[in-house]
Amino acid sequence: MAKPVSIEVWNPNGKYRVVSTKSMPGTRWINLLIEQDCRVEICTQKKTILSVEDIIALIGDKCDGVIGQLTEDWGETLFSALSRAGGKAFSNMAVGYNNVDVNAANKYGVAVGNTPGVLTETTAELAASLSLAAARRIVEADEFMRAGLYDGWLPHLFVGNLLKGQTVGVIGAGRIGSAYARMMIEGFKMNLIYYDLYQSTRLEKFVTAYGEFLKANGEQPVTWRRAATMDEVLREADVISLHPILDKTTYHLINKDSLATMKKEAILVNCSRGPVVDEVALVEHLKHNPMFRVGLDVFEEEPYMKPGLSDMKNAIVVPHIASASKWTREGMATLAALNVLGKIKGYPVWSDPNRVEPFLNGNVPPPAACPSIVNAKVLSLPVSKL
Ligand SMILES: NC(=O)c1ccc[n+]([C@@H]2O[C@H](COP(=O)([O-])OP(=O)(O)OC[C@H]3O[C@@H](n4cnc5c(N)ncnc54)[C@H](O)[C@@H]3O)[C@@H](O)[C@H]2O)c1
């Protein structure tokens, strides 16, 4: 028998039982569920990462839907437990769902939701922050200052890289990669080289138009190029930011060989998923290339860092906070709750998961639809006409 896990209960007499494995920001998501006759149970166990056994205990004998987190292992065991409890709805509170075995969910007919769109700009802003912090050595300089080592201005003190006119390389130019590219191009007048399996026409059009605007104002225009291989990006870019999904094709995309391809003074930023980078190879590269700098939001085996990484002055490390703005985290909670609610109520799936604004306006009721269900096609779920 699984050990009981502590919970907080909202609307105890609600008809549908919805479990959230974590407390999530804001209260709108709770209210939206309660208004539709859900009993909401939120796990309050003081444990950052819940085990499969903990979640089985939370699911219990009767559960209509679960809102889970990217730190949890949603596979065969949990989807079969949810299905046995009568549940057909699950949503990750994240856009990435590499922690979810979607085939297992399909097998049990469980819809898998995610939360795209709402975290695009916030995540891109953190990638931009890490790029700037690495280029201008902000963390090192802050530590130096606090240690009382500053004894006056010096020509060589914390000299870093100027971004203007340099080349930004984006690997994975989807929603977040494109938003990041635009920030670096518009904000710092960098040129773009990108690699993606698909052409990013909107991004290309943006850079072309911005380049023309700069030219018309007597400034050097910015340029773009879609690289045929990732190596071209690695060779040519001064700042490289990683934004692909994590799957078999992107596991250790950045390894010993790809690091050796980059410029000695390049900056590498990772706000995608830790295993996209071979972290052991990265530590070695940082040791031997003191001018190479890295900004990391994600790690290969979270919450741990590979040995030696925390000693590297040329690495900036933050604890997976790329989506951590109030608006975004509250929006993610809302989208995750509405994915689960929509499936329970038999609503159709929203036609465009990139256009989730109608679900985020707290002043009006959200559309009667699931904002984003990744296995909607496989499960033949109806699509909203709204
Ligand atoms: N650090 C964080 O807190 C945080 C927050 C949000 C998202 N993320 C991560 O960012 C990822 C991207 O999010 P998004 O909303 O931009 O997704 P998206 O699907 O819009 O973009 C992903 C892009 O990667 C491309 N891609 C896939 N395989 C590739 C490959 N082998 N090489 C090059 N490109 C490839 C896709 O074609 C797509 O354009 C998520 O899957 C998630 O893992 C992290």
The ligand as an SDF file (V2000), in Angstrom:
LIG
                    3D

 44 48  0  0  0  0  0  0  0  0999 V2000
   13.9390   26.3550  -19.2130 N   0  0  0  0  0  0  0  0  0  0  0  0
   12.6280   26.4360  -19.1340 C   0  0  0  0  0  0  0  0  0  0  0  0
   12.0610   26.7170  -18.0960 O   0  0  0  0  0  0  0  0  0  0  0  0
   11.8100   26.2030  -20.3720 C   0  0  0  0  0  0  0  0  0  0  0  0
   10.6140   26.9180  -20.5280 C   0  0  0  0  0  0  0  0  0  0  0  0
    9.8650   26.6980  -21.6760 C   0  0  0  0  0  0  0  0  0  0  0  0
   10.2950   25.7770  -22.6280 C   0  0  0  0  0  0  0  0  0  0  0  0
   11.4610   25.1090  -22.4310 N   0  0  0  0  0  0  0  0  0  0  0  0
   11.9470   24.1470  -23.4450 C   0  0  0  0  0  0  0  0  0  0  0  0
   11.9740   24.8110  -24.6930 O   0  0  0  0  0  0  0  0  0  0  0  0
   11.5400   23.9030  -25.6950 C   0  0  0  0  0  0  0  0  0  0  0  0
   11.0450   24.6920  -26.8880 C   0  0  0  0  0  0  0  0  0  0  0  0
    9.8020   25.3290  -26.5990 O   0  0  0  0  0  0  0  0  0  0  0  0
    8.9750   26.0400  -27.7740 P   0  0  0  0  0  0  0  0  0  0  0  0
    7.6900   26.4720  -27.1630 O   0  0  0  0  0  0  0  0  0  0  0  0
    9.8290   27.0320  -28.4710 O   0  0  0  0  0  0  0  0  0  0  0  0
    8.7330   24.7860  -28.7140 O   0  0  0  0  0  0  0  0  0  0  0  0
    8.5610   24.7560  -30.2910 P   0  0  0  0  0  0  0  0  0  0  0  0
    8.0240   23.3980  -30.6000 O   0  0  0  0  0  0  0  0  0  0  0  0
    7.8340   25.9640  -30.7600 O   0  0  0  0  0  0  0  0  0  0  0  0
   10.0810   24.8710  -30.8400 O   0  0  0  0  0  0  0  0  0  0  0  0
   10.9900   23.8120  -30.8510 C   0  0  0  0  0  0  0  0  0  0  0  0
   11.7540   23.8860  -32.1740 C   0  0  0  0  0  0  0  0  0  0  0  0
   12.8120   22.9250  -32.1450 O   0  0  0  0  0  0  0  0  0  0  0  0
   12.9250   22.4350  -33.4760 C   0  0  0  0  0  0  0  0  0  0  0  0
   13.6700   21.1660  -33.4700 N   0  0  0  0  0  0  0  0  0  0  0  0
   13.2160   19.9290  -33.1640 C   0  0  0  0  0  0  0  0  0  0  0  0
   14.2060   19.0290  -33.3170 N   0  0  0  0  0  0  0  0  0  0  0  0
   15.2960   19.7380  -33.7380 C   0  0  0  0  0  0  0  0  0  0  0  0
   16.6270   19.3620  -34.0870 C   0  0  0  0  0  0  0  0  0  0  0  0
   17.0200   18.0850  -34.0460 N   0  0  0  0  0  0  0  0  0  0  0  0
   17.4700   20.3330  -34.4510 N   0  0  0  0  0  0  0  0  0  0  0  0
   17.0690   21.6290  -34.5320 C   0  0  0  0  0  0  0  0  0  0  0  0
   15.8210   22.0320  -34.2110 N   0  0  0  0  0  0  0  0  0  0  0  0
   14.9560   21.0880  -33.8250 C   0  0  0  0  0  0  0  0  0  0  0  0
   11.4870   22.2920  -33.9490 C   0  0  0  0  0  0  0  0  0  0  0  0
   11.3970   22.1860  -35.3530 O   0  0  0  0  0  0  0  0  0  0  0  0
   10.8700   23.5660  -33.4000 C   0  0  0  0  0  0  0  0  0  0  0  0
   10.9160   24.6360  -34.3120 O   0  0  0  0  0  0  0  0  0  0  0  0
   10.4540   23.0720  -24.9760 C   0  0  0  0  0  0  0  0  0  0  0  0
   10.2530   21.8250  -25.5930 O   0  0  0  0  0  0  0  0  0  0  0  0
   11.0180   22.9380  -23.5850 C   0  0  0  0  0  0  0  0  0  0  0  0
   11.7670   21.7430  -23.4780 O   0  0  0  0  0  0  0  0  0  0  0  0
   12.2190   25.3070  -21.3340 C   0  0  0  0  0  0  0  0  0  0  0  0
  1  2  1  0
  2  3  2  0
  2  4  1  0
  4  5  1  0
  4 44  2  0
  5  6  2  0
  6  7  1  0
  7  8  2  0
  8  9  1  0
  8 44  1  0
  9 10  1  0
  9 42  1  0
 10 11  1  0
 11 12  1  0
 11 40  1  0
 12 13  1  0
 13 14  1  0
 14 15  2  0
 14 16  1  0
 14 17  1  0
 17 18  1  0
 18 19  2  0
 18 20  1  0
 18 21  1  0
 21 22  1  0
 22 23  1  0
 23 24  1  0
 23 38  1  0
 24 25  1  0
 25 26  1  0
 25 36  1  0
 26 27  1  0
 26 35  1  0
 27 28  2  0
 28 29  1  0
 29 30  1  0
 29 35  2  0
 30 31  1  0
 30 32  2  0
 32 33  1  0
 33 34  2  0
 34 35  1  0
 36 37  1  0
 36 38  1  0
 38 39  1  0
 40 41  1  0
 40 42  1  0
 42 43  1  0
M  CHG  2   8   1  16  -1
M  END
$$$$
